[in-house]
Amino acid sequence: MSGAHTLQISKFLLCGSATAYLVACGVEPNDTQAPDRAPSVGAAGSCTDATAGGTWTRQAFGAQSAQSGAFSVDLTATPSANAIDAVVGISNGPAAAFTSLAAIVRFNPSGAIDVRAGSAYQADLSVPYTAGTAYHLHVDIDVGQHIYSVAIVHADGSETWLAQRYPFRTEQAQTTALSNVATKVDASEGALSVCDLKVTPSATASCPAAAAGAGFRDQSIGQPGEGVVSMDFVATPDSILDGVMGLSPGPATSFGDLAAAVRLSPEGAIDARNGAAYQADAAVPYLAGQPTRIRVIADVPTQTYAVYVAQGDGSVQLAHHYGFRSPGTAHWLGDLSSFVDSSSGRLSICDLRSAISIGVRSSREGNYAVAPLPDDEAMIANTTTTLHVDRAGNTRAHVAAGGQVAVDPTGNVYLARITGTALVVEAYTAGLVPRWTRSYPAGADHRALAIGADAGSVVVAAGPTAGGVDLVKRWLTDGTESISQTGPMADAVAVSAAGFVLGSAINGTVVVTKWDFGQPGPTWSRSWQNAAQIAVMALSPDGKVYFGGRFSGTVSFGGPDIQASPTTDLRTTYVAALSSTGEHMFSTGIGQSSVDGIASNGSVTAVSASSDVLGPRHRTLFNFDARGNRIVGDNEQTAFGDWGAAGATAVGPSGRVFWNFSEPWPFNSSPAYPYLISLQPGV
């Protein structure tokens, strides 16, 4: 197979419902695409009014009665004041306390509308409200999964989504039915009117089920994936059984066809297949009749996968870097097959959502420093281990030591880390055989920031964990001690085979200074009178300098002016590039909240950035050519979501980009899991 593409499947087949389509199939929360809805029943024109100091007001679902599956609620809510504290919520029976509400929309005291997610209020989009304005609220609810989504429906039928798949309030996380709408004003004055309540049962989503004695039950994910395949689904057993769900190249006819398999074991626990046996990194039980959302992220080139299980507001990682059942036999994945291997029982698979990568060449769980090698290979290091990986991400060699990593032109490998109060540097051969170890006093609460090496020396920069650079130290390649620079000297630093570069912003002056290895003074220095910061820096092997950070007003780095928006915080970050002699090459605003990583090989520049202006953190990878033009391609389809924190980057000789990031699951507020991927810009 070749030419993997994003899945093109009917939105209801892939996502199970219109709301799930909005979440899982690429429609952003502020898109104005309204889902189809079935006819609803309600008392048009009827209202209840909650007032400050008053009791709870309640409306039963009436003709629709209690709902135990998927359904929607529509109502119109009108606050009487701009800074009221009032809620409208949905409960199982008449509510008498906030803890009785499973799904809650609040007109908060700060003047915005937010939504309850487990134990706290939040919103994917900040939407203010105005006294006397009627807001049509649409709430999609899935009682079985204990989640809900909330939108404001405008007069033209368009929607603004405030919440996507939020968990029920913590006290109602196990409720089995909902039957009432309740309203309460928790302020000293004001009122909230709720009118036109409508309850609409949703059409039952297609949920293929495997039954004892009935063989494998298959669901195609559409276009098979040859790189990263990310999939999540809801599994519901009717009893404690022996049920297996696995990814396979095609419809499975035997267990041997399943490359990555998750099992509901006869002992009542969830585990996963790691090569020849089932095991689990965490104890996760399951219950008869209890829906459980499971996520599988498989990396086909390395024949490995991870498994996550949703729990409450967050999730637990069940399997870390597990091996395929039969390594080398699955060259792509295109189906999810399930099987009940016990004498009785039934296992349903609902709300299957899947994505495949385009342009991603490798993926690995964890956060790594990266030193690119020729042929798209790399040395990657976390805090405890350094790996030599091939272009597909397979491990060729490793050593039980980690830190910042660099490779000199002859292939020697260097690691730098802080141990206690000392900066420790280790030298290895290209095959990771130890050569020498050196240390230098760094001080308490320090971290190794950057490392680079040329044919004759290795240079390491360190600084306080609170920020800044206060140590740059050089050793010769045989371990002989050389020049040291100490004391506060910069905000950011980068080191490569071309030397090192320091960047600072003090009292409205931005300064960039370039040093060659072994020289007592700088090679050149440039400064600009700008209201800007330098958060990250990079130095290409041929000596070009790249840096970025936040700014305000109008700034320039020797090129065109970059203008911040006077009314929003959307365009307050920049990226700039200087030649090896310090002349302006390009600079541009990138419209993000922070610049979190930058790297370049002199021809391709990768910028890792994040934005949290409109809600939870959204990460983006920008790739630029030598002139500062953005390189755009399908490589941005990574099979991972867009939410989470952006991290460090690296760029190899061919232009391959390595990108660290973390992704929360199953909700934007859930714990995040780190990944390193490599991709080819412009693919």
N, C-alpha and C positions, 0 to 999 in steps of 0.2 A: 504494500500500500504506500501511496505517497500523496503529497499535497493535502494534508489534513486541513479542514476548514471548521469554522464555528458551526455548531449544530443548527440545522434548519429543520425544526420540528413544529408541528401545530402547537400553538402556545398552550392549549388545554391538555394535550397529550403530555407535553413536557412538564408542565407546571401544576396541573391539577385544578387550577382556578384562576379567575381573572386577577385576583390580588397577588397570588403567587407569581403570575406572569410578570406583574409590575416589579416584583422584588428580584426574581431570578433570571429574567430574560432580557435585561438590559435597558428597561425604561427607568430613567432617573426619577427620584422622588418628586421633582418639580415639573415633570412632563405633564402636559394637558391632554393625556389620552385616557378617556373614560372607558372602563370595562363594561361589557354587556351585563345586564342584570335581569333576573327573572321577575315576573310580576310580584308585587308585594301587597300586604294587607295591613291597614292601620287606620287610625281614627284621625283623618285629615281635619285640621282646624282645632282639635282639642289641645289644651295647654295646662301645664301645672306651673306654679310660681313658688320658688323658694326665696325666702327673705332672710336678711341678717337677724340673728337671734331667734329665728323660727325653727320648727322641727323639720325632719326629712320629708320631702315630697316624693311620691312614688307612683309609677305607672306600671301595671302588669302588662305582659305581652298580649294578653287577651286571647283572641281567636287562634293565635299561633302557639300558645301555651309554652311550656318550658322547652328549651332547645339544648340538645346534647351533642350535636354534630357541628357542621359548618353553617353559618348563617350571617346575615348582615342586619345592622340597625341603622336607620336613617332618622334624623330628628333635626329640628331647628332650635338653636339656643341663642338667647338674646341677653347679654349682660347689661345692667343698668348703670354701671360705673366703669371707669377706665382702670382702676387699680383694685378691683374686687378680688376676693379669694373664694371661688365657687367651683364646684365640681358637678359633673353629670357622669354617672357610672352605671354599670350593668352588674346585677347581682343574682344569686340563686335564692329566690324568695325576697320579701320586702327587707330592704336594708335599714339598719338602725345604727350603723357605725361605718366609718371609712374602711375598716378592715373587712367589711362584708362585700366590698366592690371588687370585682375581678378585672374589669376593663374601665379605665377612668380617663376622662378628658377634663382638664382644669383650665379655667381662666385665672391665671396666677396674679399675685399682688404686684408683680413687676410689669404687668401690662401685656403679657404674651400668652399664647395658648400652648400648653404642653400636655404630655401624656405620661401615665404611670408605666414604668418598665420594671417589674419586680419590686424592688425596695425603694425606688426613687423616681422622681419626675424628670423627664427630658423630652427632647424633640429632635427629629432629623433636620428640621428647618425652623428657624425662628420666625414666627408669624405674630405680629402685634394684633390686639383687638381694640375696638372702639365702642364706647358706650352707646347703646341704642341700636347697634347694628345686629341684624339677624344672621347667624352663621349656620349654614346647612352642613351638619356633620354626618359623614358616612363611616361606619365602623364595620369592618370585616372581621369575623370572629371564628376561630376553630377551637371548640371546647375540648376535643380530643387531644390536640397538641398544646392546649393552654396558651395560645398566642392570639394576637389581634393586630390589626392595622387601622389607621385613622386618616381620613382625608377631609379637607374642606371642599365642598362642591360649590362652584361659582354659578352665577346666573346663566352663563352660556353653556353650562354642562361640563366645563373643564374642572380639573381637580388639583389641589395642592396637598401632597402627602406629608403629614406631620410625623407619622410613625409607621414603620414597616416591621411586621412580625415581632412586636414587643411581647414579652412574657406577661402573663397575668400577674396582678399584685401578689406578692409573696404569700400572704395569708390565704389566697385562693388558688394556689398553684395546683391543687389536686381536685378542684371542684368538678363535678360530673355533669352539671346542667346549669343554665342561666334562664331567668324567667322575668326579671324586673328591671326597670330603669329608675334610678333614684337621683335626687338633686339635693345639694346642701350648700348654703352660703356660710363660709367659716370666717366671716369678717364682721366688723362692728356696724357696717352699713352696706346698702346695696341689695340687689335682687337678681335672680337668674330665672328667666322664663324658658320653659322647654315645651315645644309644640310639635304637632304633626309626627308623632312617633309611628314608625313603620318597621316591621320585622319581616325579613325575607329569608326563608330557608334556601340554602344554596343547593344546586344540583350536586348529587353525589359524585365525587371524583372517581375515575376509574382506578381501581386498586387490585391488580392481579394478585392472586393468592395461590400459594403452593399448599397442597394438602397431602397428608400421609398416603402413600401408595399411588399417588397420581403423577409421579415423575417430576422433571424440572419444569418450572414456569419461567418464561423468558420475557424480558423487556429490552428492546433495542434502544440504544442511546442516540441513534442516528448515525452521522458520519463518524467512523471509528477514529480514535486518537492514537497517534504514534509517539507523542511526546508526553506531556502532562495531561492526565485525565482527572478531573475533579468531579465528584458526584456526591449528592446527599439524598436521602430518602427516609421515609417513616416506616418502620417495621412494627407490626402489631401481631403478636402471637395470641391464639385463643387459650393457650395453656402453657405450662412448662414443658418444653419439647426439645427436640434436636433438629434445629433449623439452620440452614446455611444459605447465605446470600453472597454471591461472588461475581467479580468482573471477569469476563472472558472475551476472546476475539470474536466469537460468534455464539449462537445458541448452544448452551452446554447440554451434553448428554451423559456426562460422568463428572465426578468430583475432580478428576485430573484435568478437566477443561478450565477450571477456575484458577486464574492467576492470583488474584487477591480475594480472599474469602473472609467474611465475618460470620461468626456462629453464635446462635442462641443455644447454649449448651444445656444438656439434660440436668445439670446441677443448678440451673437458674442464674447463670452468669453469662456475660458476653465476652467472647474472646475472638482471636483472629489467627489465621494460619501464617506461621513464620517458617517458610520452607517446608520441612517435613512434619511439623507438629503444630497443634494449636496452643497458644499461650496468650498472656495479656500483661501489659505493663502496669495496669491498675485494676482493682477489683470493682467491677461494674455489674450489679445485678439487673435482672429484668423481671417483670411481673406479667402474669396472664391478663390479657385485655388492655395492657398499658402501652400506648403508642410511644415509640422511642425514635428520635431522629438520629441518624448515623451518617457520618461523612467519611468518604474514602478519597485520598489523594494519591494517585499512582503515578510513578515515573517509569515509563516503559523502557527507555534506554538503559537504566540501571537495574530494572527488574525489581524495584522496591516500592513500598507504599506505606502510608500512615493511615490510622483510623482514629476518628474522634466521635464521642458520644455526647449529645446534648444533655445537660443536667441543670434544671432550674434556669437561672439567668445566664449560665455559662456552659462549660463543657469540660470533658476530661479526655486526655489523649490515651487511648487504649493501646495503640500500637505505634512504635517509633522505628522507622527504617526497617520494616519487616521485609523478608525476601519473598518473591513470587513462589508459588507451589512448585512449579517446574521451570526453573530458570532457563532462558534461551528459547522457549517454545512460543511465547506470546510476543509478537512483534507489533501488535496494535491491540486496542481494547475497544469493543463496540457493543457489548451486551451486559446486562445485569440479570443473572439467573438465580432462582431460589429453589430450595428443595427441603422437604421435611423428611428426615431420616429416622423418625420414631414411628411406633405402631399406630399412633393417633395424633391429631393436631392439625392446625391450619395456621399459615403464616402469610399475612397480607403485606404488600409493599405499595405504599401510597406516595404521592407527591414527589415522584422521581424528578430530580433536577440535575443537569449535567452540563459540563463545559469542557472543551479541549483547547489545547494551546496551539498557537501559530507563531513560529519564530523562536520559541523556547527550545534551547538545545540541551539543557540539563537543569535539574532542580535538586536541592538537598535541604533537609530540615536543619534549622539552626542558623546562627549568625556567625559569619566568618570574615576575617581579613583575607584579602586576595592579592597574590602576586602573579599576574599573568605570565605564561610561558609561550614559546613558539608553538605552532600547530594547534592553537586554541586550547592547550592544556593549561593547568594552573597549580600553584601551591596555595592551599587554603588553610587557615588556622583559626580555631576558636581558642578558648582560654586554656584548654588542656591537651589538644591534639593538633598536629599538623599533617595534612594529607597532600600527596601528589595525585591529582585527578586528571584523567584523560578528557578529551573533548566531549564525551558523553556523560561525564561525571563519575565514572568508575574509578575506584581507588587503585593506584599502582604501587604506592609505598606510603608508609606513615611512621610517625614518631610520637611518643607520648610526651609532648611538650607543645605549648601554644604561645600565642601573643600576636603582636604585629609581625608581618612577614615580608621579606624582600629577597630578591634573587639577583646576583650580580651577572655581568655579561658572560662569565664562564660557566654559570649554572650553580655556583655555590649558594646555599640557602642560609638566611640569617633570621633569627627570632629575637624579639625584644618584649619584655614584660616587666612589671614592677613586682618584686617579691619583698614584702615587708617595707623597708624604706629605701631599698636599693633598686636601681635600674640594672636588670640582668640581660645580657646579650649572649646568644649562643650561635655558633657557626657550625654548619653541616656541609657535607658534600652534596652534589646533585642527587645522590641516592639516599640522602638523609642519614649518613653516617656521621656521628659527632666529630668535630674538629677541635673546638676550643670554647671556653666559657669565660666571660668577663663580667664584672659588676662595677657600678659607680654610684655614689650616694645621690639620692634624689629627694629624700624627705618624705614625711608622712603624707597620706592622702594624695598621692600622685598617680598618674597613669601614663603609660607609653602611648604617644600620639601618632608617631609616624616613623618609618624606617626606610632607608634607601641605600643602595650600594653601587659603586662603579668598579672598575677593574682593580683599583688599588686600595679601597677603603669602604667602610660601612659607617653611616651616620644615623643616629637615633635622636628624636625629639621627645621630650616629656614635659608634663605640666600638671598643675593642681587639678584634682577632680572637679573643683568648682569652676574651672575654665582658665584659659591662658596658657602661655608657653614660658617656661623659665629654665629649661635645660636643653642644650643641643650638644651632643657628644659624638666624637669621631674616634674610631679605631682603624688601624690598617688591616688588610685582609688576613695577615698572619696573627692578629690579636694584639699587636703593639699599640699602646695607648698613644693618642694624638690630641688634637686641639679640643678644648672644652669651652663652652659659653654658658654662663649661669646668670640668674637674676631675671626679673620680669622683662620680657622682650617683645611679646606679640600676643595677639588674640588668636591667631591661627597659623598653621605651619603645614608645609608639604615637603617631602623628600623624595628624590628619584636619582637615577644614575647621573642626572645633569646638575646635582647639587641640592640646595634647599632654598626655600622661599618663605619669608615671614610677612604677615599682614596684620595691621592694626588700624583702629579707628579711635581717635582721641580728640575731643573738643571740636568736632566738625571737620577734622582732617583725616583722610584715609591715606595710609602709607603702605606700599608694597616694596619689599627689599629682597633682592636676589643675591645668593652667595654661592661661590664655587667651593668644592671640597678642598680643605687644607689651606685656604687663604685666610689671612688675618682680618681682612675687611670685605665689605660687600662689593659685588661686581657692578650693580647699579641699584638705584632707588627711585621710585616715582611717588608723587603725592598729589592729592586732589582735595579741594575744599568742598566737601560733600556731607550731607546729613545721612550717612550710610554706615553700615556695619559690615565686617567680614566674618562670616560664620564658618566657611569652608574654603580650602585651597587645594589646588592640584598643580603638579609640575610634570610636564610630559618628558619622555626620554630625550627629546631634542631641545629642551630648555624653555618651552613656552609655558606661560603662567596663566592659570585660570582661577577665578575666585567668585564668590557670591554671598549674598546675605540680604538683610532687610534694608529699606531706605524710606525716607519721607521727602515730600516736596519734589524738587527737580535735581537730578544728579547727572554727572557726566564723568567718564573715565578716559577722556581724550577723543571720544567719538560723539555721536548724536546724543542730545538730551534724552533722559528717561524720566517720564512724568508720572508721579503717583496720582491716583484718583483723589479729588478733593472731598468726596462724599463717602467713599467706601474703603474697606481694608483689603480689597481684592487685588490691587496691583502695587504691592509694596515690597517685592523681592526682585533681585536682578542677578544677572550672570555677566561676567566680563572676562575678556581674554587679551593677553599681552604677548608680543613676540619675545623671542629669546633675548632681545636687546631692550625690552621694556616698552616697545611701541604698541599703541592701540591696534588690535585686530578686529574685535567685535564686542558689543555690549548690548544687552536687551533686558527689558522687564519680562518676567515670566508669570506674573499674576498668581502667586502662591503666598501662603502665610509664612513658610520657612524654607530655606535651602538646607538640606540635610546631608548631602554628599555630592562630590564632584570628582571627576577623573577624566583623563584624556591621553590618547596616544599621539597627539599632535594633529591628527586628521579627523578623528571622531571624539566628541566630547559628550559625556553622559552626566546628567544632572538629576539627582534624586531630590524631590521636593514634596511638601505636604501643604494642604489647605484645610483649615478648620473654621472658616468664616461662616459657613452655612450650616454647621452642625458637626457631627462626628468627623474625625480626621480622615481626609481623602488623600491618597498618595498618587504621585505621577512621576513617570520617568521621561525626561526630555533628552533627546539625542540630537546633537548639532554637528554639521559638517565644519570644515576648516574655515569657512566664511561666516559661520554663525547662523546658517539656514537650518531650520529644523528638519531632521530626517524622519519622515512619517512612513509607517508601514504596518502590516498586520501583526508585527511582533508585539504590539501592545496588547494583543489578546493572549493573556498568559494562563488562562484557566483559573486564576485566582480572582477574587473580588478587587474592588478599588479602595476599600476602606482599610485603615490601619496606618502604621507608622512607616515612613520611608527611612532607609538607612544608607550606609556607605556604598560606593560603587567602585568599579575598576574597569579599565579598557585594555584589551590585549592588542598585540601587533596587527592582527587582521581586522580589528574593529569590533570584535566580540565584546559585549558588555556583560559584566557581572553585577548583579543588583541584590542587595540585602533589603528585606522589608519584613514586617510582621502583619499578620491578618487576624482580626478577631472573628470568632465563630461561636454560636450561630447568630448572635446579635452584634450590632456595632459597638455595644457597651460590654461585650463579653471579653474574657481574657484573650490575648493575642498570641499567635504562634509564629515564630520566626522562620523564614525561608531564605535561601540563596538560590537565585536562578541565573542562568546565562542565556543570552539571546543575541541575535544578529540584527542590528538596526536596518530598516528598509526592506526587510523580507516581506 
